[in-house]
């Protein structure tokens, strides 16, 4: 009795119970072994599958494909990073540190920095018609936007805040009427 073992995710060809392929021409990366319960050796005209050579060839092609995929992914990711934004961000971070416009936490590099005047910016935002007419306002949890979150709650609006690193879901929702009376905004 003969058994066919297939160790892969691709196609295989089995015609009339006879396996007829050459590893060098087989393109789908399947490892096939043919076993027999009898101890007879295959006839000399039966093709012999050299598993070691096939595995070496497969690993070589796999490494080449992985390298190509990595290069392609890095190219695509570089497009997303938009390097010009990083140049501008670096300049702004450096300027904020140099002119002492930054507030805690410092240093401001690689974060949304807190800045002198964040409270005035929040007060100006609260005067906009869009802010006034909104019933629910999404505000990021970053430190410089704390005064905006306070304005939202003070005006009785629903505050929607994304959760950092999605710890407890996508958003937290707060309203002044749901806060305990001891909490000062």
Backbone as CSV, one residue per row, in Angstrom:
resi,resn,N_x,N_y,N_z,CA_x,CA_y,CA_z,C_x,C_y,C_z
1,UNK,0.843,-1.173,0.000,0.000,0.000,0.000,0.887,1.235,0.000
2,UNK,0.556,2.229,-0.826,1.341,3.454,-0.919,0.571,4.612,-0.288
3,UNK,1.327,5.552,0.315,0.728,6.725,0.955,1.411,7.963,0.392
4,UNK,0.645,9.016,0.205,1.183,10.278,-0.286,1.106,11.295,0.837
5,UNK,2.244,11.889,1.192,2.277,12.940,2.208,2.567,14.252,1.515
6,UNK,1.735,15.255,1.769,1.922,16.572,1.153,2.079,17.581,2.285
7,UNK,3.179,18.325,2.246,3.465,19.308,3.280,3.589,20.677,2.647
8,UNK,2.475,21.294,2.314,2.520,22.637,1.745,1.135,23.200,1.632
9,UNK,1.032,24.367,0.952,-0.243,25.045,0.788,-0.582,25.192,-0.679
10,UNK,0.078,24.497,-1.577,-0.113,24.723,-2.992,-0.745,23.544,-3.680
11,UNK,-0.583,23.492,-5.004,-1.192,22.457,-5.823,-0.287,21.234,-5.931
12,UNK,-0.870,20.115,-6.229,-0.084,18.932,-6.530,-0.768,18.194,-7.670
13,UNK,0.015,17.373,-8.315,-0.498,16.640,-9.467,-0.336,15.152,-9.218
14,UNK,-1.422,14.461,-9.258,-1.412,13.026,-9.060,-2.239,12.437,-10.199
15,UNK,-1.583,11.757,-11.087,-2.265,11.225,-12.270,-2.209,9.712,-12.217
16,UNK,-3.379,9.079,-12.122,-3.468,7.617,-12.116,-2.638,6.973,-11.035
17,UNK,-2.431,7.663,-9.907,-1.671,7.085,-8.806,-0.176,7.181,-9.024
18,UNK,0.278,7.786,-10.127,1.710,7.908,-10.407,2.106,9.369,-10.274
19,UNK,3.138,9.625,-9.512,3.626,10.998,-9.389,4.687,11.185,-10.449
20,UNK,4.491,12.198,-11.295,5.463,12.442,-12.349,5.823,13.903,-12.433
21,UNK,6.779,14.352,-11.652,7.239,15.727,-11.766,8.723,15.769,-11.466
22,UNK,9.346,16.816,-11.952,10.757,17.041,-11.664,10.840,18.235,-10.716
23,UNK,11.568,18.136,-9.602,11.639,19.245,-8.655,12.057,20.567,-9.292
24,UNK,12.943,20.522,-10.286,13.413,21.762,-10.901,12.317,22.458,-11.705
25,UNK,11.317,21.715,-12.181,10.267,22.334,-12.962,8.995,22.540,-12.153
26,UNK,8.975,22.088,-10.928,7.793,22.206,-10.095,7.847,23.544,-9.381
27,UNK,6.853,24.401,-9.584,6.947,25.782,-9.139,6.172,26.103,-7.872
28,UNK,5.471,25.176,-7.279,4.563,25.549,-6.217,5.055,25.217,-4.818
29,UNK,6.235,24.739,-4.636,6.810,24.572,-3.319,6.196,23.480,-2.470
30,UNK,5.861,22.354,-3.060,5.287,21.257,-2.297,6.362,20.217,-2.034
31,UNK,6.347,19.683,-0.836,7.245,18.585,-0.512,6.378,17.343,-0.534
32,UNK,6.708,16.411,-1.405,5.930,15.183,-1.486,6.842,14.001,-1.241
33,UNK,6.353,13.087,-0.448,7.096,11.844,-0.250,6.154,10.697,-0.531
34,UNK,6.665,9.735,-1.177,5.872,8.558,-1.511,6.441,7.413,-0.709
35,UNK,5.608,6.796,0.102,6.079,5.686,0.920,5.319,4.435,0.538
36,UNK,5.906,3.346,0.832,5.286,2.069,0.505,5.429,1.148,1.700
37,UNK,4.397,0.338,1.916,4.491,-0.609,3.021,5.387,-1.780,2.643
38,UNK,5.633,-1.964,1.369,6.537,-3.046,0.967,7.968,-2.539,1.031
39,UNK,8.905,-3.418,1.127,10.315,-3.045,1.225,10.999,-3.049,-0.118
40,UNK,10.226,-3.165,-1.187,10.850,-3.217,-2.511,11.391,-1.845,-2.883
41,UNK,12.455,-1.812,-3.639,13.061,-0.575,-4.098,12.440,-0.191,-5.429
42,UNK,12.388,1.115,-5.716,11.776,1.546,-6.974,12.594,1.072,-8.166
43,UNK,11.910,0.885,-9.263,12.595,0.490,-10.500,13.464,1.637,-10.981
44,UNK,14.479,1.319,-11.769,15.426,2.331,-12.225,14.786,3.370,-13.134
45,UNK,13.668,3.038,-13.801,13.046,4.005,-14.696,12.063,4.928,-13.954
46,UNK,11.830,4.697,-12.667,10.959,5.555,-11.865,11.754,6.780,-11.432
47,UNK,11.197,7.992,-11.649,11.920,9.191,-11.221,12.096,9.195,-9.701
48,UNK,13.270,9.586,-9.242,13.582,9.620,-7.823,13.535,11.075,-7.352
49,UNK,12.832,11.278,-6.313,12.698,12.622,-5.751,13.827,12.864,-4.767
50,UNK,14.630,13.887,-5.033,15.747,14.245,-4.166,15.261,15.340,-3.205
51,UNK,14.797,14.926,-2.048,14.184,15.854,-1.102,15.178,16.898,-0.600
52,UNK,16.409,16.538,-0.360,17.408,17.476,0.152,17.668,18.602,-0.853
53,UNK,17.826,18.242,-2.134,18.054,19.265,-3.167,16.829,20.149,-3.331
54,UNK,15.682,19.496,-3.304,14.444,20.249,-3.452,14.279,21.240,-2.293
55,UNK,14.543,20.795,-1.074,14.404,21.652,0.104,15.386,22.809,0.039
56,UNK,16.608,22.564,-0.396,17.599,23.622,-0.529,17.131,24.659,-1.547
57,UNK,16.629,24.196,-2.685,16.120,25.088,-3.723,14.917,25.878,-3.214
58,UNK,14.022,25.199,-2.499,12.829,25.856,-1.973,13.191,26.951,-0.974
59,UNK,14.125,26.657,-0.063,14.536,27.641,0.929,15.223,28.839,0.287
60,UNK,16.010,28.580,-0.745,16.676,29.662,-1.465,15.654,30.589,-2.117
61,UNK,14.666,29.996,-2.789,13.621,30.798,-3.441,12.762,31.526,-2.402
62,UNK,12.514,30.871,-1.283,11.738,31.490,-0.222,12.480,32.710,0.337
63,UNK,13.776,32.588,0.565,14.571,33.702,1.081,14.569,34.873,0.101
64,UNK,14.686,34.560,-1.185,14.663,35.601,-2.212,13.302,36.305,-2.240
65,UNK,12.235,35.540,-2.148,10.886,36.120,-2.143,10.674,36.987,-0.908
66,UNK,11.148,36.529,0.246,11.008,37.306,1.475,11.770,38.622,1.386
67,UNK,12.960,38.584,0.805,13.754,39.799,0.642,13.032,40.781,-0.276
68,UNK,12.468,40.283,-1.368,11.721,41.145,-2.287,10.491,41.744,-1.607
69,UNK,9.778,40.933,-0.818,8.594,41.438,-0.105,8.983,42.502,0.913
70,UNK,10.111,42.300,1.603,10.565,43.277,2.589,10.918,44.594,1.915
71,UNK,11.622,44.524,0.781,11.976,45.745,0.051,10.726,46.473,-0.418
72,UNK,9.753,45.727,-0.917,8.512,46.333,-1.384,7.753,46.976,-0.217
73,UNK,7.698,46.293,0.919,7.011,46.829,2.091,7.695,48.094,2.593
74,UNK,9.029,48.103,2.618,9.761,49.283,3.065,9.531,50.464,2.128
75,UNK,9.473,50.198,0.837,9.198,51.251,-0.144,7.809,51.833,0.075
76,UNK,6.817,50.956,0.268,5.445,51.415,0.497,5.344,52.176,1.815
77,UNK,6.020,51.690,2.863,5.964,52.350,4.162,6.622,53.724,4.094
78,UNK,7.716,53.838,3.334,8.392,55.126,3.188,7.456,56.155,2.572
79,UNK,6.604,55.722,1.655,5.630,56.639,1.052,4.640,57.133,2.101
80,UNK,4.262,56.247,3.030,3.300,56.620,4.062,3.901,57.565,5.093
81,UNK,5.165,57.418,5.356,5.811,58.239,6.385,5.958,59.683,5.954
82,UNK,5.814,59.949,4.680,5.961,61.293,4.133,7.114,62.049,4.808
83,UNK,8.334,61.790,4.366,9.520,62.360,5.003,9.481,63.877,5.169
84,UNK,8.807,64.603,4.297,8.758,66.063,4.440,8.059,66.462,5.730
85,UNK,7.091,65.659,6.199,6.424,65.972,7.464,7.405,65.883,8.625
86,UNK,8.301,64.893,8.556,9.259,64.729,9.641,10.230,65.897,9.699
87,UNK,10.570,66.460,8.558,11.453,67.631,8.532,10.766,68.799,9.214
88,UNK,9.487,69.012,8.887,8.736,70.118,9.489,8.564,69.880,10.994
89,UNK,8.186,68.657,11.357,8.014,68.355,12.785,9.295,68.624,13.559
90,UNK,10.425,68.171,13.026,11.709,68.369,13.706,11.993,69.853,13.904
91,UNK,11.740,70.656,12.874,11.962,72.104,12.984,11.074,72.717,14.066
92,UNK,9.811,72.350,14.091,8.877,72.901,15.076,9.285,72.477,16.482
93,UNK,9.609,71.190,16.675,10.037,70.718,17.990,11.280,71.475,18.462
94,UNK,12.259,71.625,17.558,13.486,72.345,17.912,13.178,73.796,18.278
95,UNK,12.323,74.451,17.506,11.951,75.849,17.757,11.237,75.989,19.102
96,UNK,10.334,75.067,19.382,9.612,75.137,20.657,10.559,74.996,21.840
97,UNK,11.526,74.117,21.732,12.508,73.964,22.810,13.407,75.195,22.902
98,UNK,13.864,75.672,21.750,14.775,76.825,21.710,14.118,78.081,22.269
99,UNK,12.861,78.339,21.918,12.146,79.557,22.340,11.398,79.360,23.661
100,UNK,11.562,78.200,24.268,10.914,77.862,25.537,9.395,78.019,25.451
101,UNK,8.820,77.536,24.355,7.377,77.575,24.160,6.699,76.299,24.633
102,UNK,7.502,75.332,25.003,6.971,74.036,25.403,6.690,74.012,26.900
103,UNK,5.672,73.253,27.260,5.350,72.979,28.659,5.570,71.493,28.907
104,UNK,5.467,71.105,30.162,5.576,69.688,30.523,4.548,68.894,29.723
105,UNK,4.855,67.702,29.247,6.092,66.933,29.395,7.136,67.318,28.345
106,UNK,8.366,67.242,28.754,9.493,67.549,27.883,10.456,66.381,27.895
107,UNK,11.278,66.223,26.879,11.370,67.024,25.661,10.155,66.789,24.764
108,UNK,9.925,67.712,23.866,8.726,67.676,23.025,8.875,66.787,21.796
109,UNK,10.084,66.383,21.493,10.328,65.596,20.287,9.561,64.268,20.310
110,UNK,9.017,63.918,19.142,8.308,62.653,18.903,7.032,62.520,19.744
111,UNK,6.359,63.629,19.961,5.066,63.621,20.648,4.287,64.850,20.201
112,UNK,3.004,64.880,20.552,2.226,66.093,20.344,2.543,66.955,21.553
113,UNK,3.277,68.045,21.342,3.793,68.796,22.490,2.751,69.700,23.134
114,UNK,2.861,69.800,24.459,2.095,70.793,25.188,2.810,72.123,24.973
115,UNK,2.051,73.219,24.956,2.669,74.491,24.615,2.055,75.632,25.401
116,UNK,2.819,76.697,25.534,2.355,77.920,26.172,1.222,78.473,25.307
117,UNK,0.091,78.762,25.912,-1.039,79.305,25.164,-2.079,78.272,24.785
118,UNK,-1.924,77.034,25.220,-2.902,75.992,24.883,-4.274,76.346,25.454
119,UNK,-4.305,76.979,26.626,-5.574,77.373,27.223,-6.253,78.485,26.422
120,UNK,-5.461,79.421,25.907,-6.031,80.490,25.057,-6.549,79.916,23.740
121,UNK,-5.832,78.960,23.182,-6.273,78.318,21.936,-7.591,77.593,22.165
122,UNK,-7.747,76.948,23.311,-8.993,76.245,23.635,-10.143,77.238,23.774
123,UNK,-9.891,78.372,24.410,-10.933,79.398,24.573,-11.380,79.930,23.209
124,UNK,-10.433,80.128,22.308,-10.786,80.594,20.947,-11.600,79.549,20.206
125,UNK,-11.214,78.270,20.359,-11.942,77.176,19.715,-13.387,77.137,20.196
126,UNK,-13.576,77.369,21.483,-14.921,77.304,22.071,-15.842,78.405,21.542
127,UNK,-15.300,79.432,20.918,-16.137,80.510,20.369,-16.595,80.229,18.941
128,UNK,-16.034,79.215,18.307,-16.414,78.898,16.926,-17.845,78.382,16.860
129,UNK,-18.551,78.745,15.786,-19.936,78.316,15.588,-20.052,76.789,15.582
130,UNK,-19.085,76.112,14.943,-19.113,74.653,14.867,-19.040,74.024,16.262
131,UNK,-18.199,74.613,17.116,-18.073,74.118,18.484,-19.365,74.370,19.244
132,UNK,-19.902,75.573,19.108,-21.119,75.959,19.827,-22.313,75.078,19.454
133,UNK,-22.435,74.731,18.159,-23.608,73.978,17.710,-23.470,72.461,17.893
134,UNK,-22.274,71.994,18.156,-22.061,70.551,18.313,-22.603,70.063,19.647
135,UNK,-23.151,68.857,19.639,-23.622,68.236,20.874,-22.612,67.225,21.410
136,UNK,-21.809,66.674,20.516,-20.787,65.683,20.861,-19.493,66.120,20.185
137,UNK,-18.411,66.169,20.955,-17.126,66.621,20.397,-16.046,65.616,20.756
138,UNK,-15.310,65.200,19.738,-14.188,64.278,19.929,-12.931,65.107,20.163
139,UNK,-12.241,64.818,21.245,-11.009,65.530,21.575,-9.955,64.483,21.923
140,UNK,-8.790,64.593,21.328,-7.709,63.645,21.602,-7.230,63.767,23.046
141,UNK,-6.646,62.705,23.590,-6.242,62.708,24.997,-4.895,63.386,25.262
142,UNK,-4.351,64.081,24.287,-3.039,64.694,24.459,-3.100,65.855,25.453
143,UNK,-1.996,66.090,26.148,-1.917,67.120,27.185,-2.332,68.509,26.696
144,UNK,-1.885,68.986,25.533,-2.272,70.347,25.140,-3.771,70.497,24.874
145,UNK,-4.493,69.397,24.771,-5.929,69.490,24.509,-6.773,69.334,25.773
146,UNK,-6.118,69.299,26.928,-6.856,69.224,28.196,-7.814,70.409,28.343
147,UNK,-7.394,71.647,28.048,-8.336,72.766,28.171,-9.548,72.639,27.234
148,UNK,-9.371,72.014,26.087,-10.500,71.794,25.169,-11.475,70.804,25.792
149,UNK,-10.953,69.748,26.393,-11.822,68.765,27.049,-12.624,69.432,28.171
150,UNK,-11.970,70.333,28.909,-12.670,71.054,29.976,-13.795,71.917,29.397
151,UNK,-13.525,72.623,28.306,-14.559,73.460,27.663,-15.759,72.619,27.242
152,UNK,-15.498,71.459,26.682,-16.576,70.573,26.223,-17.466,70.202,27.408
153,UNK,-16.850,69.792,28.510,-17.625,69.386,29.679,-18.347,70.566,30.328
154,UNK,-17.676,71.708,30.436,-18.284,72.892,31.046,-19.520,73.358,30.288
155,UNK,-19.540,73.148,28.976,-20.682,73.572,28.164,-21.753,72.487,28.059
156,UNK,-21.596,71.402,28.816,-22.613,70.361,28.868,-22.675,69.466,27.643
157,UNK,-21.617,69.432,26.880,-21.574,68.602,25.670,-21.030,67.210,26.011
158,UNK,-21.302,66.260,25.133,-20.761,64.911,25.280,-19.318,64.916,24.794
159,UNK,-18.394,64.476,25.639,-16.967,64.410,25.292,-16.643,62.993,24.859
160,UNK,-16.077,62.875,23.681,-15.652,61.596,23.113,-14.133,61.644,23.008
161,UNK,-13.455,60.749,23.730,-11.990,60.754,23.754,-11.466,59.378,23.368
162,UNK,-10.606,59.291,22.339,-10.016,57.999,21.973,-9.175,57.452,23.120
163,UNK,-9.185,56.138,23.252,-8.397,55.483,24.287,-6.960,55.293,23.810
164,UNK,-5.990,55.750,24.584,-4.595,55.487,24.215,-4.344,53.984,24.135
165,UNK,-3.761,53.543,23.046,-3.422,52.150,22.789,-4.624,51.206,22.945
166,UNK,-5.809,51.744,22.774,-7.062,50.969,22.793,-7.185,50.092,24.041
167,UNK,-6.799,50.619,25.190,-6.795,49.840,26.430,-8.173,49.320,26.814
168,UNK,-9.195,50.175,26.710,-10.534,49.762,27.152,-11.573,49.998,26.069
169,UNK,-11.191,49.895,24.834,-12.112,50.141,23.733,-11.600,51.285,22.885
170,UNK,-12.440,51.739,21.973,-12.015,52.800,21.065,-12.147,54.188,21.685
171,UNK,-13.241,54.441,22.387,-13.501,55.776,22.916,-14.026,55.707,24.346
172,UNK,-13.738,56.775,25.097,-14.387,57.023,26.380,-15.376,58.134,26.137
173,UNK,-16.533,58.068,26.805,-17.514,59.143,26.691,-17.784,59.694,28.088
174,UNK,-17.831,61.009,28.177,-18.088,61.692,29.447,-19.055,62.840,29.213
175,UNK,-19.870,63.106,30.219,-20.703,64.300,30.253,-20.636,64.837,31.666
176,UNK,-20.759,66.134,31.796,-20.676,66.761,33.110,-21.706,66.153,34.064
177,UNK,-22.912,65.883,33.574,-23.975,65.364,34.446,-23.689,63.947,34.956
178,UNK,-22.757,63.222,34.292,-22.434,61.863,34.746,-21.219,61.827,35.673
179,UNK,-20.556,62.969,35.837,-19.393,63.021,36.726,-19.853,63.188,38.173
180,UNK,-19.155,62.568,39.114,-19.498,62.775,40.514,-19.373,64.254,40.872
181,UNK,-20.174,64.723,41.808,-20.189,66.144,42.161,-18.870,66.629,42.744
182,UNK,-18.047,65.726,43.254,-16.751,66.125,43.832,-15.700,66.428,42.776
183,UNK,-15.945,66.017,41.529,-14.962,66.211,40.456,-15.066,67.640,39.938
184,UNK,-13.939,68.331,39.963,-13.896,69.674,39.393,-13.326,69.612,37.999
185,UNK,-13.929,70.358,37.100,-13.466,70.387,35.721,-12.601,71.594,35.526
